[in-house]
Amino acid sequence: MKKENIIKIWNYWEHINKLIRLKHRETAQKYGLTFEQFHLLIELDHHQELTVTADVLPPTVGEIAAGIGNAPHTLSERIKRLEKKDLVKKIRDEKDLRINRVVFTDKGQKLINDIKNEAGNIFIYNALEEMDDESLNNLLSGLKQLNKNLSQ
């Protein structure tokens, strides 16, 4: 029975991820972005969220490429397209001029905040809001335990 439940949970997890990706595609199109550009902006935002201290630098093209599983040269082309849209800019590393770091422009930061709010926060929040308290508490408890187990 436990194995069957694990398989069912995995199937639901995959389906939920698919629904979220579809919502992301829809949102990307709304803002005139390809899904790949959208994904790149989300990855850059994740790197930015990790920058919690002044000594942590913005990510390099290579670091972002590794995060999304692309070759750096493939990613560089996408970054150029986002630069043309004034959403990101590359800056030279002060210590090693061979390295380019990628940061949001003000326009890009506003766009990613809007996208996150629309595609993630509102979409997922509304779905969770429809759940009854007991189901929500069980889900929260289960996710806490899963997070703990995966962190070990």
DSSP file (Angstrom, degrees, kcal/mol; ACC not computed):
  #  RESIDUE AA STRUCTURE BP1 BP2  ACC     N-H-->O    O-->H-N    N-H-->O    O-->H-N    TCO  KAPPA ALPHA  PHI   PSI    X-CA   Y-CA   Z-CA
    1    1 A M     >        0   0    0      0, 0.0     4,-2.2     0, 0.0     5,-0.2   0.000 360.0 360.0 360.0 -41.8    0.0    0.0    0.0
    2    2 A K  H  >  +     0   0    0      1,-0.2     4,-2.4     2,-0.2     5,-0.2   0.924 360.0  49.9 -61.9 -44.1    2.8    2.4    0.9
    3    3 A K  H  > S+     0   0    0      1,-0.2     4,-2.2     2,-0.2    -1,-0.2   0.899 109.7  51.3 -61.9 -40.9    4.5    1.8   -2.5
    4    4 A E  H  > S+     0   0    0      1,-0.2     4,-2.3     2,-0.2    -1,-0.2   0.905 110.4  48.9 -62.3 -41.4    1.3    2.4   -4.3
    5    5 A N  H  X S+     0   0    0     -4,-2.2     4,-2.9     2,-0.2    -2,-0.2   0.888 109.0  52.6 -65.9 -38.9    0.8    5.7   -2.5
    6    6 A I  H  X S+     0   0    0     -4,-2.4     4,-2.6     2,-0.2    -1,-0.2   0.916 110.4  48.2 -62.4 -42.2    4.3    6.8   -3.3
    7    7 A I  H  X S+     0   0    0     -4,-2.2     4,-2.4     2,-0.2    -2,-0.2   0.911 112.4  48.7 -64.4 -42.2    3.7    6.1   -7.0
    8    8 A K  H  X S+     0   0    0     -4,-2.3     4,-2.5     2,-0.2    -2,-0.2   0.917 111.2  49.9 -63.4 -43.3    0.4    8.1   -6.8
    9    9 A I  H  X S+     0   0    0     -4,-2.9     4,-2.9     1,-0.2    -2,-0.2   0.934 110.7  49.9 -60.5 -46.0    2.1   11.0   -5.1
   10   10 A W  H  X S+     0   0    0     -4,-2.6     4,-2.6     1,-0.2    -1,-0.2   0.911 110.3  50.2 -59.4 -43.0    4.8   11.0   -7.7
   11   11 A N  H  X S+     0   0    0     -4,-2.4     4,-2.2     2,-0.2    -1,-0.2   0.909 112.4  46.4 -63.2 -42.5    2.2   11.0  -10.5
   12   12 A Y  H  X S+     0   0    0     -4,-2.5     4,-3.0     2,-0.2     5,-0.2   0.912 111.0  53.3 -63.9 -42.0    0.4   13.9   -8.9
   13   13 A W  H  X S+     0   0    0     -4,-2.9     4,-2.5     1,-0.2    -2,-0.2   0.932 110.3  47.0 -57.6 -47.5    3.7   15.7   -8.4
   14   14 A E  H  X S+     0   0    0     -4,-2.6     4,-2.0     1,-0.2    -1,-0.2   0.902 113.1  48.8 -62.0 -41.7    4.5   15.3  -12.1
   15   15 A H  H  X S+     0   0    0     -4,-2.2     4,-2.4     2,-0.2    -2,-0.2   0.907 110.7  50.0 -66.3 -42.1    1.0   16.5  -13.1
   16   16 A I  H  X S+     0   0    0     -4,-3.0     4,-2.4     1,-0.2    -2,-0.2   0.920 110.2  50.9 -62.1 -43.6    1.2   19.5  -10.8
   17   17 A N  H  X S+     0   0    0     -4,-2.5     4,-2.6    -5,-0.2    -1,-0.2   0.894 109.3  51.3 -60.1 -39.7    4.6   20.4  -12.3
   18   18 A K  H  X S+     0   0    0     -4,-2.0     4,-2.4     2,-0.2    -2,-0.2   0.923 109.8  49.1 -63.7 -44.0    3.2   20.1  -15.8
   19   19 A L  H  X S+     0   0    0     -4,-2.4     4,-2.1     1,-0.2    -2,-0.2   0.897 111.6  49.1 -62.7 -40.0    0.3   22.4  -14.9
   20   20 A I  H  X S+     0   0    0     -4,-2.4     4,-2.5     2,-0.2    -2,-0.2   0.918 110.4  50.5 -65.9 -43.0    2.7   25.0  -13.4
   21   21 A R  H  X S+     0   0    0     -4,-2.6     4,-2.7     1,-0.2    -2,-0.2   0.901 109.8  51.1 -61.5 -40.0    4.9   24.8  -16.5
   22   22 A L  H  X S+     0   0    0     -4,-2.4     4,-2.4     2,-0.2    -1,-0.2   0.907 110.3  48.8 -63.0 -41.2    1.8   25.4  -18.7
   23   23 A K  H  X S+     0   0    0     -4,-2.1     4,-2.4     2,-0.2    -2,-0.2   0.893 111.1  51.0 -64.3 -39.1    0.9   28.4  -16.6
   24   24 A H  H  X S+     0   0    0     -4,-2.5     4,-3.0     2,-0.2    -2,-0.2   0.911 109.3  49.9 -64.4 -42.5    4.5   29.7  -17.0
   25   25 A R  H  X S+     0   0    0     -4,-2.7     4,-2.5     2,-0.2     5,-0.2   0.934 111.5  49.0 -60.2 -45.5    4.4   29.2  -20.7
   26   26 A E  H  X S+     0   0    0     -4,-2.4     4,-1.8     1,-0.2    -2,-0.2   0.911 113.6  46.0 -60.1 -44.0    1.1   31.1  -20.9
   27   27 A T  H  X S+     0   0    0     -4,-2.4     4,-1.6     2,-0.2    -2,-0.2   0.903 110.2  53.7 -67.7 -41.5    2.5   33.9  -18.7
   28   28 A A  H  <>S+     0   0    0     -4,-3.0     5,-3.0     1,-0.2     3,-0.3   0.930 109.4  48.4 -58.3 -46.6    5.7   34.1  -20.8
   29   29 A Q  H ><5S+     0   0    0     -4,-2.5     3,-1.7     1,-0.2    -1,-0.2   0.889 106.2  57.6 -61.6 -39.6    3.7   34.5  -24.0
   30   30 A K  H 3<5S+     0   0    0     -4,-1.8    -1,-0.2     1,-0.3    -2,-0.2   0.863 110.3  43.9 -59.2 -35.8    1.6   37.2  -22.4
   31   31 A Y  T 3<5S-     0   0    0     -4,-1.6    -1,-0.3    -3,-0.3    -2,-0.2   0.239 121.1-106.0 -96.0  12.9    4.8   39.2  -21.6
   32   32 A G  T < 5S+     0   0    0     -3,-1.7     2,-0.3     1,-0.2    -3,-0.2   0.784  77.9 128.9  72.6  28.1    6.3   38.6  -25.1
   33   33 A L      < -     0   0    0     -5,-3.0    -1,-0.2    -6,-0.2     2,-0.1  -0.844  58.3-123.6-113.9 150.3    8.9   36.1  -23.9
   34   34 A T     >  -     0   0    0     -2,-0.3     4,-2.5     1,-0.1     5,-0.2  -0.472  34.9-109.3 -77.2 164.5    9.8   32.6  -25.1
   35   35 A F  H  > S+     0   0    0      1,-0.2     4,-2.8     2,-0.2     5,-0.2   0.885 121.5  53.9 -62.6 -37.0    9.6   29.9  -22.5
   36   36 A E  H  > S+     0   0    0      2,-0.2     4,-2.2     1,-0.2    -1,-0.2   0.902 109.2  47.1 -64.7 -41.1   13.4   29.6  -22.6
   37   37 A Q  H  > S+     0   0    0      2,-0.2     4,-2.3     1,-0.2    -2,-0.2   0.915 112.7  50.2 -64.7 -42.2   13.7   33.4  -21.9
   38   38 A F  H  X S+     0   0    0     -4,-2.5     4,-2.3     1,-0.2    -2,-0.2   0.934 110.6  49.0 -59.3 -47.5   11.1   33.1  -19.1
   39   39 A H  H  X S+     0   0    0     -4,-2.8     4,-2.5     1,-0.2    -1,-0.2   0.885 109.8  52.5 -61.6 -40.0   13.0   30.2  -17.6
   40   40 A L  H  X S+     0   0    0     -4,-2.2     4,-2.5     2,-0.2    -1,-0.2   0.906 109.0  49.2 -63.4 -42.5   16.3   32.1  -17.8
   41   41 A L  H  X S+     0   0    0     -4,-2.3     4,-2.1     2,-0.2    -2,-0.2   0.903 111.3  49.7 -63.7 -40.6   14.7   35.1  -16.0
   42   42 A I  H  X S+     0   0    0     -4,-2.3     4,-2.1     2,-0.2    -2,-0.2   0.917 111.4  48.9 -63.7 -43.1   13.4   32.7  -13.3
   43   43 A E  H  X S+     0   0    0     -4,-2.5     4,-2.1     2,-0.2    -2,-0.2   0.907 110.8  50.0 -64.2 -41.7   16.8   31.1  -12.9
   44   44 A L  H  X S+     0   0    0     -4,-2.5     4,-2.2     1,-0.2    -1,-0.2   0.885 109.4  52.4 -63.0 -38.0   18.5   34.5  -12.6
   45   45 A D  H  X S+     0   0    0     -4,-2.1     4,-2.3     2,-0.2    -2,-0.2   0.888 106.6  52.7 -65.0 -39.1   16.0   35.5  -10.0
   46   46 A H  H  X S+     0   0    0     -4,-2.1     4,-1.3     2,-0.2    -2,-0.2   0.908 109.8  48.8 -63.0 -41.4   16.8   32.3   -8.0
   47   47 A H  H  X S+     0   0    0     -4,-2.1     4,-0.6     1,-0.2     3,-0.3   0.911 110.3  51.6 -62.3 -41.2   20.5   33.3   -8.1
   48   48 A Q  H >< S+     0   0    0     -4,-2.2     3,-0.9     1,-0.2    -2,-0.2   0.876 104.9  55.5 -64.8 -37.6   19.6   36.8   -7.0
   49   49 A E  H 3< S+     0   0    0     -4,-2.3    -1,-0.2     1,-0.3    -2,-0.2   0.813 104.4  54.8 -64.5 -29.0   17.5   35.4   -4.0
   50   50 A L  H 3< S+     0   0    0     -4,-1.3     2,-2.0    -3,-0.3    -1,-0.3   0.653  83.7  92.3 -77.3 -15.0   20.6   33.5   -2.9
   51   51 A T    <<  +     0   0    0     -3,-0.9    -1,-0.1    -4,-0.6    -3,-0.0  -0.564  44.8 145.2 -80.8  81.3   22.6   36.8   -2.9
   52   52 A V        +     0   0    0     -2,-2.0     2,-0.3     3,-0.0    -1,-0.2   0.577  56.6  49.1 -98.3 -12.0   21.9   37.5    0.8
   53   53 A T  S >  S-     0   0    0     -3,-0.2     3,-1.5     1,-0.1    -3,-0.0  -0.894  83.8-116.9-127.4 159.5   25.3   39.2    1.6
   54   54 A A  T 3  S+     0   0    0     -2,-0.3    -1,-0.1     1,-0.3    -3,-0.0   0.737 110.9  60.9 -66.3 -23.0   27.3   41.9    0.0
   55   55 A D  T 3  S+     0   0    0      2,-0.1     2,-0.6     0, 0.0    -1,-0.3   0.492  82.9  91.7 -86.9  -0.9   30.2   39.5   -0.7
   56   56 A V  S <  S-     0   0    0     -3,-1.5    -5,-0.0    -6,-0.0    -3,-0.0  -0.845  71.5-147.4 -93.4 121.9   28.1   37.2   -2.9
   57   57 A L        -     0   0    0     -2,-0.6     3,-0.1     1,-0.1    -2,-0.1  -0.451  23.7 -90.0 -88.3 157.9   28.4   38.3   -6.5
   58   58 A P        -     0   0    0      0, 0.0    -1,-0.1     0, 0.0    45,-0.1  -0.262  60.8 -87.0 -58.0 156.0   25.8   38.2   -9.3
   59   59 A P        -     0   0    0      0, 0.0    43,-2.6     0, 0.0     2,-0.1  -0.270  36.7-126.4 -70.4 152.2   25.9   34.9  -11.2
   60   60 A T  B  >  -A  101   0A   0     41,-0.2     4,-2.2    -3,-0.1    41,-0.2  -0.455  29.5-105.8 -84.8 166.9   28.2   34.4  -14.2
   61   61 A V  H  > S+     0   0    0     39,-1.3     4,-2.5     1,-0.2     5,-0.2   0.909 123.5  52.1 -58.0 -41.9   26.9   33.1  -17.5
   62   62 A G  H  > S+     0   0    0     38,-0.2     4,-2.4     2,-0.2    -1,-0.2   0.881 107.1  51.2 -63.5 -39.7   28.5   29.8  -16.7
   63   63 A E  H  > S+     0   0    0      2,-0.2     4,-1.7     1,-0.2    -1,-0.2   0.906 112.6  45.5 -65.7 -41.1   26.8   29.5  -13.3
   64   64 A I  H  X S+     0   0    0     -4,-2.2     4,-1.6     2,-0.2    -2,-0.2   0.924 111.7  52.9 -66.5 -43.1   23.4   30.2  -14.8
   65   65 A A  H  X>S+     0   0    0     -4,-2.5     5,-2.5     1,-0.2     4,-0.9   0.911 109.2  49.1 -58.3 -43.6   24.0   27.8  -17.6
   66   66 A A  H  <5S+     0   0    0     -4,-2.4     3,-0.4     1,-0.2    -1,-0.2   0.876 107.6  56.2 -63.6 -36.8   24.9   25.1  -15.1
   67   67 A G  H  <5S+     0   0    0     -4,-1.7    -1,-0.2     1,-0.2    -2,-0.2   0.812 117.3  32.6 -66.0 -31.3   21.7   25.8  -13.2
   68   68 A I  H  <5S-     0   0    0     -4,-1.6    -1,-0.2    -3,-0.3    -2,-0.2   0.371 112.3-112.3-109.2   4.4   19.4   25.3  -16.1
   69   69 A G  T  <5S+     0   0    0     -4,-0.9     2,-0.3    -3,-0.4    -3,-0.2   0.846  71.8 128.4  73.7  34.1   21.5   22.6  -17.8
   70   70 A N      < -     0   0    0     -5,-2.5    -1,-0.2    -6,-0.2    -2,-0.1  -0.816  64.4-102.8-116.8 160.2   22.5   24.5  -20.9
   71   71 A A    >>  -     0   0    0     -2,-0.3     4,-2.2     1,-0.1     3,-0.5  -0.581  33.7-120.2 -75.1 144.2   25.9   25.2  -22.5
   72   72 A P  H 3> S+     0   0    0      0, 0.0     4,-2.4     0, 0.0     5,-0.1   0.857 112.8  54.4 -54.7 -38.2   27.2   28.7  -21.8
   73   73 A H  H 3> S+     0   0    0      2,-0.2     4,-1.2     1,-0.2   -11,-0.0   0.869 108.4  49.4 -67.6 -33.7   27.3   29.6  -25.5
   74   74 A T  H <> S+     0   0    0     -3,-0.5     4,-1.3     1,-0.2     3,-0.2   0.917 112.8  47.5 -66.1 -43.5   23.6   28.7  -25.9
   75   75 A L  H  X S+     0   0    0     -4,-2.2     4,-2.6     1,-0.2    -2,-0.2   0.867 103.2  62.1 -66.7 -37.0   22.8   30.8  -22.8
   76   76 A S  H  X S+     0   0    0     -4,-2.4     4,-2.2     1,-0.2    -1,-0.2   0.881 102.3  51.8 -57.6 -38.9   24.9   33.7  -24.1
   77   77 A E  H  X S+     0   0    0     -4,-1.2     4,-1.7    -3,-0.2    -1,-0.2   0.909 110.2  48.0 -65.6 -41.7   22.6   34.0  -27.1
   78   78 A R  H  X S+     0   0    0     -4,-1.3     4,-2.0     1,-0.2    -2,-0.2   0.903 110.2  52.4 -64.4 -40.1   19.5   34.1  -24.9
   79   79 A I  H  X S+     0   0    0     -4,-2.6     4,-2.4     1,-0.2    -2,-0.2   0.898 105.5  55.0 -63.6 -40.0   21.1   36.7  -22.7
   80   80 A K  H  X S+     0   0    0     -4,-2.2     4,-2.1     1,-0.2    -1,-0.2   0.906 107.6  49.9 -58.6 -41.5   21.8   38.9  -25.7
   81   81 A R  H  X S+     0   0    0     -4,-1.7     4,-1.1     1,-0.2    -1,-0.2   0.888 111.2  48.1 -65.7 -38.3   18.1   38.7  -26.7
   82   82 A L  H  <>S+     0   0    0     -4,-2.0     5,-2.6     2,-0.2     6,-0.7   0.835 108.7  54.9 -70.7 -31.6   17.1   39.7  -23.1
   83   83 A E  H ><5S+     0   0    0     -4,-2.4     3,-1.7     1,-0.2    -2,-0.2   0.908 104.1  54.3 -64.8 -41.1   19.6   42.5  -23.2
   84   84 A K  H 3<5S+     0   0    0     -4,-2.1    -1,-0.2     1,-0.3    -2,-0.2   0.809 107.6  50.4 -62.4 -29.1   18.0   43.8  -26.4
   85   85 A K  T 3<5S-     0   0    0     -4,-1.1    -1,-0.3    -5,-0.1    -2,-0.2   0.413 115.6-120.8 -86.3   1.5   14.7   43.9  -24.5
   86   86 A D  T < 5S+     0   0    0     -3,-1.7    22,-0.4     2,-0.2    21,-0.3   0.854  80.7 118.7  60.5  39.0   16.5   45.8  -21.7
   87   87 A L  S   <S+     0   0    0     -5,-2.6    18,-2.0     1,-0.2     2,-0.3   0.731  76.1  13.0-102.0 -30.0   15.6   43.1  -19.2
   88   88 A V  E     -B  104   0A   0     -6,-0.7     2,-0.3    16,-0.3    -1,-0.2  -0.912  62.2-158.3-137.6 165.4   19.2   42.1  -18.2
   89   89 A K  E     -B  103   0A   0     14,-2.5    14,-2.4    -2,-0.3     2,-0.4  -0.994  16.8-128.9-144.0 150.0   22.7   43.4  -18.6
   90   90 A K  E     -B  102   0A   0     -2,-0.3     2,-0.4    12,-0.2    12,-0.2  -0.810  23.9-168.7 -96.2 137.7   26.1   41.8  -18.5
   91   91 A I  E     -B  101   0A   0     10,-2.9    10,-3.3    -2,-0.4     2,-0.2  -0.966  24.5-112.7-125.1 144.8   28.7   43.4  -16.3
   92   92 A R  E     -B  100   0A   0     -2,-0.4     2,-0.2     8,-0.2     8,-0.2  -0.515  33.5-111.4 -74.3 139.2   32.4   42.6  -16.2
   93   93 A D        -     0   0    0      6,-2.6     6,-0.2     3,-0.6    -1,-0.1  -0.539  21.5-139.3 -67.4 133.3   33.8   41.0  -13.1
   94   94 A E  S    S+     0   0    0     -2,-0.2     3,-0.2     1,-0.2    -1,-0.1   0.823  99.6  40.1 -67.5 -31.0   36.0   43.5  -11.3
   95   95 A K  S    S+     0   0    0      1,-0.3     2,-0.4     2,-0.0    -1,-0.2   0.765 126.9  29.1 -90.2 -27.5   38.6   40.9  -10.4
   96   96 A D    >   -     0   0    0      3,-0.1     3,-2.2     1,-0.1    -3,-0.6  -0.862  63.8-165.6-137.9 100.1   38.6   38.9  -13.6
   97   97 A L  T 3  S+     0   0    0     -2,-0.4    -1,-0.1     1,-0.3    -3,-0.1   0.566  85.2  69.6 -67.0  -8.4   37.7   40.8  -16.8
   98   98 A R  T 3  S+     0   0    0     -6,-0.1     2,-0.4     2,-0.0    -1,-0.3   0.676  87.8  82.2 -78.0 -16.4   37.2   37.6  -18.7
   99   99 A I    <   -     0   0    0     -3,-2.2    -6,-2.6    -6,-0.2     2,-0.4  -0.750  63.8-158.9 -98.5 132.9   34.1   36.9  -16.6
  100  100 A N  E     - B   0  92A   0     -2,-0.4   -39,-1.3    -8,-0.2     2,-0.3  -0.917   6.2-159.5-105.8 134.8   30.7   38.4  -17.4
  101  101 A R  E     -AB  60  91A   0    -10,-3.3   -10,-2.9    -2,-0.4     2,-0.5  -0.845  11.8-136.3-109.8 151.0   28.0   38.5  -14.6
  102  102 A V  E     + B   0  90A   0    -43,-2.6     2,-0.3    -2,-0.3   -12,-0.2  -0.917  26.6 168.6-115.9 130.4   24.4   38.9  -15.4
  103  103 A V  E     - B   0  89A   0    -14,-2.4   -14,-2.5    -2,-0.5     2,-0.2  -0.932  35.2-103.3-134.2 157.9   22.0   41.2  -13.5
  104  104 A F  E     - B   0  88A   0     -2,-0.3   -16,-0.3   -16,-0.2     2,-0.2  -0.525  27.5-135.7 -74.4 145.2   18.5   42.5  -14.0
  105  105 A T     >  -     0   0    0    -18,-2.0     4,-2.7    -2,-0.2     5,-0.2  -0.460  37.0 -98.8 -81.6 172.4   17.8   46.0  -15.2
  106  106 A D  H  > S+     0   0    0      1,-0.2     4,-2.3     2,-0.2     5,-0.2   0.916 128.8  50.1 -58.7 -41.9   15.1   47.9  -13.4
  107  107 A K  H  > S+     0   0    0    -21,-0.3     4,-2.2     1,-0.2    -1,-0.2   0.910 111.6  48.1 -62.4 -42.5   12.7   47.0  -16.2
  108  108 A G  H  > S+     0   0    0    -22,-0.4     4,-2.7     2,-0.2    -2,-0.2   0.887 110.1  51.5 -66.2 -39.7   13.7   43.3  -15.9
  109  109 A Q  H  X S+     0   0    0     -4,-2.7     4,-2.0     2,-0.2    -2,-0.2   0.909 111.2  47.7 -64.1 -42.0   13.4   43.3  -12.1
  110  110 A K  H  X S+     0   0    0     -4,-2.3     4,-2.3    -5,-0.2    -2,-0.2   0.918 112.5  50.0 -64.1 -42.4    9.9   44.8  -12.4
  111  111 A L  H  X S+     0   0    0     -4,-2.2     4,-2.9     1,-0.2    -2,-0.2   0.931 110.5  48.1 -62.6 -46.6    8.9   42.3  -15.0
  112  112 A I  H  X S+     0   0    0     -4,-2.7     4,-2.8     1,-0.2     5,-0.2   0.882 111.3  51.3 -65.2 -36.2   10.2   39.3  -13.0
  113  113 A N  H  X S+     0   0    0     -4,-2.0     4,-2.1    -5,-0.2    -1,-0.2   0.919 112.2  46.7 -64.0 -42.7    8.3   40.5   -9.9
  114  114 A D  H  X S+     0   0    0     -4,-2.3     4,-2.6     2,-0.2     5,-0.2   0.921 114.1  47.8 -63.3 -44.5    5.1   40.9  -12.0
  115  115 A I  H  X>S+     0   0    0     -4,-2.9     4,-3.5     2,-0.2     5,-0.6   0.931 111.6  49.1 -64.0 -46.4    5.6   37.4  -13.5
  116  116 A K  I  X>S+     0   0    0     -4,-2.8     5,-2.4     1,-0.2     4,-1.5   0.911 112.8  48.7 -60.4 -41.5    6.3   35.7  -10.2
  117  117 A N  I  <>S+     0   0    0     -4,-2.1     5,-2.8    -5,-0.2     6,-0.3   0.934 120.9  35.0 -64.2 -45.5    3.2   37.4   -8.7
  118  118 A E  I  <>S+     0   0    0     -4,-2.6     5,-0.9     3,-0.2    -2,-0.2   0.954 125.9  35.1 -75.2 -51.1    1.0   36.4  -11.5
  119  119 A A  I  <5S+     0   0    0     -4,-3.5    -3,-0.2    -5,-0.2    -2,-0.2   0.834 133.9  16.8 -78.5 -32.6    2.3   32.9  -12.5
  120  120 A G  I  XXS+     0   0    0     -4,-1.5     4,-2.8    -5,-0.6     5,-0.6   0.867 124.8  39.2-103.8 -67.7    3.3   31.7   -9.2
  121  121 A N  I  ><S+     0   0    0     -5,-2.4     4,-2.4     1,-0.2     5,-0.3   0.923 123.5  35.5 -57.8 -53.6    1.9   33.4   -6.2
  122  122 A I  I  ><S+     0   0    0     -5,-2.8     4,-2.7    -6,-0.2     5,-0.2   0.943 119.6  49.0 -69.0 -46.6   -1.6   34.1   -7.5
  123  123 A F  H  ><S+     0   0    0     -5,-0.9     4,-1.4    -6,-0.3    -2,-0.2   0.941 121.5  33.5 -58.4 -52.2   -2.0   30.8   -9.5
  124  124 A I  H  X5S+     0   0    0     -4,-2.8     4,-2.6     2,-0.2     5,-0.2   0.901 117.0  55.0 -74.5 -41.0   -0.8   28.5   -6.6
  125  125 A Y  H  X<S+     0   0    0     -4,-2.4     4,-2.7    -5,-0.6    -2,-0.2   0.933 108.2  49.2 -57.4 -46.6   -2.3   30.7   -3.8
  126  126 A N  H  X S+     0   0    0     -4,-2.7     4,-1.0    -5,-0.3    -1,-0.2   0.885 111.0  49.8 -62.4 -38.5   -5.7   30.5   -5.4
  127  127 A A  H  < S+     0   0    0     -4,-1.4     3,-0.4    -5,-0.2     4,-0.3   0.916 114.4  44.4 -66.3 -42.0   -5.5   26.7   -5.8
  128  128 A L  H >< S+     0   0    0     -4,-2.6     3,-1.7     1,-0.2    -2,-0.2   0.861 105.5  62.5 -69.0 -34.9   -4.4   26.3   -2.2
  129  129 A E  H 3< S+     0   0    0     -4,-2.7    -1,-0.2     1,-0.3    -2,-0.2   0.799  97.3  59.0 -60.1 -29.3   -7.1   28.7   -1.0
  130  130 A E  T 3< S+     0   0    0     -4,-1.0    -1,-0.3    -3,-0.4    -2,-0.2   0.595  87.7  95.9 -77.8 -10.4   -9.7   26.3   -2.4
  131  131 A M  S <  S-     0   0    0     -3,-1.7     2,-0.1    -4,-0.3    -3,-0.0  -0.518  80.9-112.7 -81.2 148.1   -8.6   23.5   -0.1
  132  132 A D     >  -     0   0    0     -2,-0.2     4,-2.4     1,-0.1     5,-0.2  -0.365  32.3-105.5 -73.6 161.9  -10.2   22.8    3.3
  133  133 A D  H  > S+     0   0    0      1,-0.2     4,-2.6     2,-0.2     5,-0.2   0.865 117.9  51.6 -59.1 -41.3   -8.2   23.5    6.4
  134  134 A E  H  > S+     0   0    0      2,-0.2     4,-2.4     1,-0.2    -1,-0.2   0.931 112.0  45.8 -64.6 -44.7   -7.6   19.8    7.2
  135  135 A S  H  > S+     0   0    0      2,-0.2     4,-2.5     1,-0.2    -1,-0.2   0.903 113.4  50.2 -63.4 -41.0   -6.3   19.1    3.7
  136  136 A L  H  X S+     0   0    0     -4,-2.4     4,-2.5     2,-0.2    -2,-0.2   0.909 111.3  47.9 -64.5 -42.6   -4.1   22.2    3.8
  137  137 A N  H  X S+     0   0    0     -4,-2.6     4,-2.5     2,-0.2    -2,-0.2   0.893 112.4  49.3 -65.3 -40.4   -2.7   21.2    7.2
  138  138 A N  H  X S+     0   0    0     -4,-2.4     4,-2.6     2,-0.2    -2,-0.2   0.909 111.8  48.8 -64.8 -41.8   -2.0   17.6    6.0
  139  139 A L  H  X S+     0   0    0     -4,-2.5     4,-2.7     2,-0.2     5,-0.2   0.932 111.9  49.0 -63.1 -45.1   -0.3   18.9    2.9
  140  140 A L  H  X S+     0   0    0     -4,-2.5     4,-2.3     1,-0.2    -2,-0.2   0.924 112.3  47.9 -60.3 -45.7    1.8   21.4    5.0
  141  141 A S  H  X S+     0   0    0     -4,-2.5     4,-2.1     1,-0.2    -1,-0.2   0.920 113.2  47.8 -61.8 -44.8    2.8   18.6    7.4
  142  142 A G  H  X S+     0   0    0     -4,-2.6     4,-2.6     1,-0.2    -2,-0.2   0.897 111.8  49.3 -64.6 -41.2    3.7   16.2    4.6
  143  143 A L  H  X S+     0   0    0     -4,-2.7     4,-2.7     2,-0.2    -1,-0.2   0.872 109.0  53.1 -68.0 -36.3    5.8   18.9    2.7
  144  144 A K  H  X S+     0   0    0     -4,-2.3     4,-2.3    -5,-0.2    -1,-0.2   0.932 112.2  45.1 -61.1 -45.0    7.7   19.8    5.9
  145  145 A Q  H  X S+     0   0    0     -4,-2.1     4,-2.7     2,-0.2    -2,-0.2   0.908 113.0  50.0 -66.9 -42.1    8.6   16.1    6.4
  146  146 A L  H  X S+     0   0    0     -4,-2.6     4,-2.6     2,-0.2     5,-0.2   0.928 111.2  49.6 -61.3 -44.8    9.5   15.7    2.7
  147  147 A N  H  X S+     0   0    0     -4,-2.7     4,-1.6     1,-0.2    -2,-0.2   0.908 111.8  48.8 -59.6 -43.3   11.7   18.8    2.9
  148  148 A K  H  X S+     0   0    0     -4,-2.3     4,-0.7     2,-0.2    -2,-0.2   0.929 112.5  47.4 -62.4 -46.5   13.4   17.5    6.0
  149  149 A N  H >< S+     0   0    0     -4,-2.7     3,-0.6     1,-0.2    -2,-0.2   0.884 113.3  47.8 -64.7 -39.2   14.0   14.0    4.5
  150  150 A L  H 3< S+     0   0    0     -4,-2.6    -1,-0.2     1,-0.2    -2,-0.2   0.777 107.6  57.4 -72.9 -25.0   15.4   15.5    1.3
  151  151 A S  H 3<        0   0    0     -4,-1.6    -1,-0.2     1,-0.2    -2,-0.2   0.644 360.0 360.0 -79.2 -15.5   17.7   17.9    3.3
  152  152 A Q    <<        0   0    0     -4,-0.7    -1,-0.2    -3,-0.6    -2,-0.1   0.480 360.0 360.0 -77.1 360.0   19.4   15.1    5.1
